[in-house]
Amino acid sequence: MRGYNHVTLVGQVVGLVKNELTIDQNQKSTFSIRVSKGWKKDQDNDADIFEIITFGKLADICYEYLQEGRRLLVDGKLTNMHDVLTNEIRMVIVADEVTILSSPLKSDKE
């Protein structure tokens, strides 16, 4: 039987979006999203944090438009990534699509 690897998450961006070039000069963006475990407002404190990686044009778009607190829908695949610096393997989500669900947050300057 053939396997199926698909993840759909709805959550909020946590922290900054990091952007870099891969060895083959492809854009890569990495960010985290917080996904609430509860479906009621009073259960919102219990959440999981997932690391998301995007490549190419999607990475450029994520780097330009995502900011902390912005609500997203992420479609992608679970994969294991080897971190050569720490020699650890960690599970991440490689996004095929990212849909922004909320408006930009107002900055302190406005």
Secondary structure by P-SEA (a helix, b strand, c coil): cbbbbbbbbbbbbccbbbbbbcccbbbbbbbbbbbbccccccccccbbbbbbbbccaaaaaaaacccccccbbbbbbbbbbbcccccbbbbbbbccbbbbcccccccccc
